[in-house]
């Protein structure tokens, strides 16, 4: 009779041993020595078979577990005369086969993702806390002009500041690093994220050469600047030149008659005075323009200190209280938390906010319900954000694209440098100045620190 279950075989073997033990005991009590010896030997043999069977089962299970422990999926369990062991071997073989199949799928997925990582256009490097590199893709090797490296410190031969940046950046951190590679200066945009894998910390670094993009933007900025400079200078120089020519022509005619004293009518004097006055006015305008241009290039380095934003906003409200009242504007300040602290150059940030407030005051046309609101709060990264919002006329899309270009203005009396200065001040604070606007709904400037 074949027993296919472990329990059935165990019960059978234990039962036989118990029966043998009872028979052996009965023979010992009746002094039947020979039968007692036979059943004693049989009992010992049955015990031996039980131990052997349990040991074989245990060894089979241990062998299977060791295969998994040591990641050895090549074992194959052959058939045995024992039906239960056969079933156990068959089950283990099937499980190892599934594990092997799963391993092949994971390996295929790994190779697939590895190929993607190596063929992506952005340079990628991963390394652990000791600096040991796990992955460095083809784009990173080409960008840094290196081969395979084992530790991130090997990149010190390329650029020590680059390695320091890799080590310094944490999750979400980004920086620009200028390095020289092969005699060529490149500007790298570096972005970092920290990962945890199997209780070990890793860092994923992406690097991208943005030198071409910067050069294109720089050229575009220069072209816009030259266009504005040309426009402003021509607007001043052309009438100056024309009027100077007119004055020169008038005086030449007066001197052409050879007289020492020439008669000039009041009308001619008025024309000369108007021409000279216009020349003086346009000259002052040109001087003011050059002065504004100089201010744009001489922004002081921020002197950082901690101060409460609410206190600064209250001071700005007092400063502009008269203008707000005369323009019939309702002004409000919201600060959450109430004592929100900012680490910045207070004077420079005040300059930015006053400029934005003056722009907002001038943003109204026929509205009767005029509102300006300044709010200060923390974003999802616990960084301060200040918003200056009005419900004025708004800015059209074309002007919105050029609003931060130096000397660009939509106001007849504006210099066009206020927003450019404000953006540069925010950039020096490692922050940003952004704008959102809808026609006839209003405009919002957002300072992010």
CORTA-V99725 format. One record per pair of residues at least 24 apart in sequence whose ideal C-beta (glycine too) atoms are under 7 Angstrom apart, sorted by the first residue. I is the first residue (numbers start at 1). GAP is how many residues later the second one is. D is the distance in whole Angstrom. If there is no record, write none. Layout:
BEGIN
i=I gap=GAP d=D
i=I gap=GAP d=D
END
This chain:
BEGIN
i=2 gap=81 d=5
i=4 gap=79 d=5
i=4 gap=80 d=7
i=4 gap=83 d=6
i=6 gap=78 d=6
i=9 gap=75 d=6
i=13 gap=33 d=7
i=13 gap=37 d=5
i=13 gap=40 d=7
i=16 gap=30 d=6
i=17 gap=26 d=7
i=17 gap=29 d=5
i=17 gap=30 d=6
i=17 gap=33 d=7
i=20 gap=26 d=6
i=56 gap=29 d=6
i=57 gap=28 d=7
i=57 gap=31 d=7
i=60 gap=25 d=6
i=60 gap=28 d=6
i=60 gap=29 d=7
i=64 gap=28 d=5
i=67 gap=29 d=6
i=73 gap=26 d=5
i=73 gap=27 d=4
i=73 gap=30 d=6
i=122 gap=84 d=5
i=122 gap=86 d=5
i=123 gap=83 d=7
i=123 gap=84 d=4
i=123 gap=85 d=7
i=124 gap=80 d=7
i=124 gap=82 d=6
i=125 gap=80 d=5
i=126 gap=76 d=6
i=126 gap=77 d=7
i=126 gap=78 d=5
i=127 gap=25 d=5
i=127 gap=75 d=7
i=127 gap=76 d=6
i=128 gap=72 d=6
i=128 gap=73 d=7
i=128 gap=74 d=5
i=129 gap=72 d=5
i=140 gap=67 d=6
i=143 gap=64 d=6
i=143 gap=66 d=6
i=144 gap=37 d=7
i=145 gap=36 d=5
i=145 gap=37 d=6
i=165 gap=25 d=6
i=166 gap=39 d=6
i=170 gap=24 d=6
i=186 gap=25 d=5
i=187 gap=24 d=5
i=187 gap=27 d=6
i=224 gap=181 d=5
i=225 gap=181 d=6
i=228 gap=178 d=7
i=228 gap=179 d=4
i=228 gap=180 d=6
i=232 gap=57 d=5
i=232 gap=175 d=6
i=236 gap=46 d=5
i=236 gap=49 d=6
i=236 gap=50 d=4
i=239 gap=39 d=6
i=239 gap=43 d=6
i=240 gap=39 d=5
i=240 gap=42 d=5
i=240 gap=43 d=7
i=243 gap=32 d=4
i=243 gap=35 d=5
i=243 gap=36 d=5
i=244 gap=35 d=6
i=246 gap=29 d=6
i=247 gap=25 d=6
i=247 gap=28 d=5
i=247 gap=29 d=7
i=292 gap=123 d=5
i=292 gap=125 d=5
i=295 gap=122 d=7
i=296 gap=110 d=6
i=296 gap=121 d=5
i=296 gap=124 d=6
i=296 gap=125 d=6
i=299 gap=122 d=7
i=299 gap=125 d=5
i=299 gap=126 d=6
i=299 gap=129 d=7
i=302 gap=42 d=7
i=302 gap=43 d=4
i=302 gap=46 d=6
i=302 gap=126 d=5
i=302 gap=127 d=6
i=303 gap=42 d=5
i=304 gap=39 d=6
i=304 gap=40 d=6
i=304 gap=41 d=6
i=305 gap=41 d=7
i=306 gap=35 d=5
i=306 gap=37 d=5
i=307 gap=34 d=7
i=307 gap=35 d=6
i=307 gap=39 d=5
i=308 gap=31 d=6
i=308 gap=32 d=7
i=308 gap=33 d=6
i=309 gap=26 d=6
i=309 gap=31 d=5
i=309 gap=33 d=5
i=309 gap=67 d=4
i=309 gap=75 d=7
i=309 gap=77 d=7
i=310 gap=25 d=4
i=310 gap=28 d=6
i=310 gap=29 d=7
i=310 gap=30 d=7
i=312 gap=34 d=6
i=312 gap=38 d=6
i=313 gap=61 d=6
i=316 gap=34 d=6
i=316 gap=37 d=6
i=316 gap=38 d=6
i=316 gap=41 d=7
i=320 gap=37 d=6
i=323 gap=38 d=6
i=324 gap=37 d=7
i=327 gap=34 d=5
i=327 gap=37 d=7
i=327 gap=43 d=7
i=328 gap=42 d=6
i=329 gap=32 d=6
i=329 gap=41 d=4
i=329 gap=43 d=6
i=330 gap=40 d=7
i=330 gap=41 d=5
i=331 gap=41 d=5
i=332 gap=41 d=5
i=333 gap=41 d=5
i=334 gap=39 d=7
i=334 gap=41 d=4
i=335 gap=41 d=5
i=336 gap=41 d=5
i=340 gap=36 d=5
i=340 gap=44 d=6
i=342 gap=42 d=5
i=342 gap=107 d=7
i=344 gap=85 d=5
i=344 gap=105 d=7
i=348 gap=77 d=5
i=351 gap=74 d=7
i=352 gap=70 d=4
i=352 gap=73 d=5
i=352 gap=74 d=7
i=352 gap=95 d=7
i=353 gap=35 d=7
i=355 gap=63 d=4
i=355 gap=67 d=5
i=356 gap=32 d=4
i=356 gap=66 d=7
i=356 gap=89 d=5
i=357 gap=31 d=7
i=360 gap=28 d=6
i=360 gap=30 d=4
i=360 gap=32 d=7
i=362 gap=49 d=7
i=363 gap=27 d=5
i=363 gap=29 d=3
i=363 gap=30 d=6
i=363 gap=80 d=6
i=364 gap=28 d=5
i=364 gap=29 d=7
i=365 gap=28 d=5
i=367 gap=24 d=7
i=367 gap=25 d=7
i=383 gap=65 d=7
i=383 gap=66 d=6
i=384 gap=65 d=5
i=385 gap=61 d=7
i=385 gap=62 d=7
i=385 gap=63 d=5
i=386 gap=61 d=4
i=387 gap=57 d=6
i=387 gap=59 d=5
i=388 gap=57 d=5
i=389 gap=53 d=7
i=389 gap=55 d=4
i=390 gap=52 d=5
i=390 gap=53 d=6
i=391 gap=50 d=7
i=391 gap=51 d=4
i=392 gap=50 d=5
i=392 gap=51 d=6
i=393 gap=47 d=7
i=394 gap=43 d=5
i=394 gap=44 d=5
i=394 gap=45 d=4
i=394 gap=46 d=6
i=394 gap=47 d=6
i=394 gap=48 d=6
i=394 gap=49 d=6
i=395 gap=42 d=4
i=395 gap=48 d=6
i=396 gap=43 d=6
i=400 gap=35 d=7
i=400 gap=37 d=6
i=403 gap=32 d=6
END
